[in-house]
């Protein structure tokens, strides 16, 4: 993508296949290759990936940010190629976050998801996201000064991808990286004396997002049920809600007693005057049979 766009040196090697295999030409090409390799920087830059949350509910979205550590290289372009499982995740948006502009796929600096997201119809778990970023001025369609330094994924991202969780599982996101100067994977491009070179040394660690079922909220009860306090009926000695011969017999056993007496029972003192007498008896009789 970006590497193909910038890699103008590849034509030098066509002589190996189409030129005459003479000793003089072999010497000439070897000299050119040695000079070119001397200009190519040692790969040292890396792409990074992070997310504010590593666990989401089914149906929720998660933002995954793309970062980069240039390790001192001047970077003029980046190819972002990410492996993802479309069984678990859908891509719902890609936004840019730095002076890098998108060159493919998209127009007006907006990434075209229909082209950037490539679903593997045979095995959706091996789907990819593929887009390129370039340091250039879209108004003049010319390259601009490259970027240096570290671009933290969460605080200063190159781009942010928004996913939506489809079903329960563990979704793994990783950069596709087949080695330096490959044009079908992730690349970090740096110009040395006008010669584009892939300086990506490693893709960084894979990112795992856990997807769980949303737990429905516990309904708040409208009120806490309470056990009604039974209404005491005067004369109900055994508390069964009825005043009958059993209550009468229990009352008679306490008649004419005071607190401290052997047969005293406060339940028979219906008028609470500390003596069980005719007044208590009259209260029991008035409620008898209820």
N, C-alpha and C positions, 0 to 999 in steps of 0.2 A: 504494500500500500504506500505509506510514506517512504519506505526504503526503496521501493520500485520507482517512486516519483523522483527521488533524489539521486539514485545510484547511477551516475553517468559513466563510471569507470568500467562497467561490465563489458563494454565493447572492445576493450583492450585485449581481452582474453579470447575473442573470437578467432584471432590468428592461429591459435593452437589447433583449431579444428579445420580451418579453411586455407591456411597458408601452406606453402611448400615446406616439407620437412627437411630443410637443409641445415647443416651445421651452423652456418652464419646466422640464419633466422632464429635458431634455438638460442644462440648466445644473446641475440638482441632482445628476445622476449624475456629471458631470465633476468637480464639487467633491469628491464622495466618493472618486473614483478618485485625484485629486491628493493628498488626505489619506492615503489608503492607501499610495500609492507613497512618500510621505515617510517612512512608518514602515518600509517594507521595506528591510532591510540590503543593501548591495552584496555580491554573491556573492564569497566569498573562501576557503571551506573546500574541502578536497580529500580524496578517498579514496585510500588507498595499498594496495599489494600486494607481498608479498615471500615468498621461500622460502629455506630454508637451503642447498638444492642445486638447481642448474639442469640436472642430468643424472641420470637414473635408468635402471635396467634394466627391460625388459619383465617385468611381474609384481610389481615393487616398488611401494611407496607413496611419495608425496611430500606434505608438509604445506605448504599455501599460507595465509599469515596475512594478515588484513585489518586495515589501520590507518587512521588519520585524523589530519589536521592541521586543527584547528578555526580556526586563525589568529585566536584571540580571541573567536570566536562561542560562545554558549552553545547547545550542541546537545542537543536533546531526543529525536531519533529519526534513524534511518538506514535507507534502503532499499538493500540490497545486491543488485544484478543483474549477474551475471557471464556473459559469453559464453565457451563452451568447446566443444571438439570431442569429442563422445562416441565418434567412431571411434577416438580415441587414448586417452581417459581415462574412467574410471568414478569417480563420487563415492561414497565409502564412509562418510563421516562429516562432521559439522559440529559444532564445540564452541564455546562462548562463553568470553570471557576478561575481560570488564569488568563494571562495574555495570549495563550495558545488559542488558535482558531481551528475549527473543524474544516477539513478540506474534503474528506470522503467518509461516509456517504452523507450528503446533505447539501443544502443551499442556504444562503443568507445566514451562515454560521449556526444553523439548526440541524442537528443530527436526525436523519431520516430513519426512524425505528424499523420501518418495513424492510430496509436494506441492511441496517446494522445488526439486527437480531436475526440469526440464521438458525431456524429450528430444524433439527435432524428428524425427518419424518419417520425414518426407520427405527431410530433409537433416540427419543427426545432427551434422555439423560446425557447425551453427548452433543448438546446444542452449544452455540457460541455467540458471543457479542463481539463485533469487529468494527472498529472505527479508528480514524487517524486524526491526529492533531498536529498542527504546523505553526511555527512562528512566522506569520506573514501578515501583510496589510491587505485586507479584502478590497479596500477602495482602489488600490493601485495594482492589486494582484501580484505583489512582489514580496519576497521573503524579508523578514525583519531580523533584528538582532536576536540571537538565541538566548535561552534561559540557563541560569546557573543556580546552584544552591540546593536546598532541600525543600520539598513540597510535602508537608505533613498531610496525610489523607484527611484527617478530621478538621484541621485548622486552616489549611491552605491547599485544597485539592486541585488537581488538574481537571477532574470531572467527577460528577456524582451520578450513580445509576440507581434508580428507584425500582425495587422489586415488589411484587405482591405474592404472598404465600398462598398456595393452592390447596395443599393437603399436608397431613402430618408426616414428618420425616426430618432428616438432617441434610440440608442443602450445602454442598461444597462448591465454592467458587475458587478458581485458580487461573493464573495466567498461562496461556499456551506459549510454550517456549521450546523451540526445536534446536536452538543453538544460534551463534552469531551469524549475521548476514543472511539469514533465511528470510524469505519474503512472505511466508505463509503463517507467521506467528507474531508475537509481540516483539517490538524493536524500540530502542532508544537511539536516535540518529544524531550524530555530531559531525560537523564539518571540520576537516583539517586541511588547510591550504586548498579549500574548494572541493575536497573529495569527501563525499558522505560516507560515514562508517557507522556500523552498529556497535555501540559501546555498552550494550546491556550484558551484565555479567550473570545476573540471576533474577528470577521473577518475584522473589519474596515469598513468604509463607502463604499457603492456601487459607481461605477464610471459611469457617463453618457456621451456619445459622441454623439453630434448632427451631422447628415449627411444631407447635402444640395446639390442641383443641382449646378454644376459648371456654373458660369455666363460667357458666351462667351465674349471674349474681343471686345471692340468697335473698328471697323476698323478705321485706321488712314486715313483721306482723303489725296489724292495725291496732292491736291491743293485747295485753297479756291477760289471759283468762284467769279469773280468781274463783276460789271456792267460796260460795256464799256462807256467811256465818249463820249457823242455825239460830232460830229465835227460841229462846227458852220459855216454855209454858209453865207457869207456876203449878206445882204439883207433880211435874214429870221427874220423878226421882231417878229413873234409870236412863233418861235422855233418849228414849226411842221415839219421841214425838207423840206418844199416846199416854193418857192418864187412865190407869185401870187399877185392878185389884192388887197388882204387884207393887205399884207405887203406894197404894194405901197401906199395905202391910209394912213396907219399908218405913213409911212415915210414923205409923203407930209405935214402932220399936224405938223411935227417938223422942217420943212425946214427953214433954215436961223436963227437958234436959237443957243444960247450959254449956258453953264452951269449957272443955276440960272434963266433962262427965264422960263416963265410959261409953255410952250409946249416942253421944253427941254427933250429929251429921249436919254440917252447914247447908247441905242441899235441901234439908227439910225446913230450914229457917227462911221461909219465903219472903217475909217482910224485913229480914236482916236486923232484928232487934236483940239478937243474942239470947233468945229463949224460944223454944218450940212449944207453942201453946195453942189455945183455941182459935186465935187469930190466924195462925198458919193452917190449922185444920180447916177453917172456913174457906181459905183460899183454895185448898186442894179440892174440897167438896164442890166448890163453884165451877171447877174445870173438869170434874170427873166425867169420864166417858168421851172426852175430846181427843 
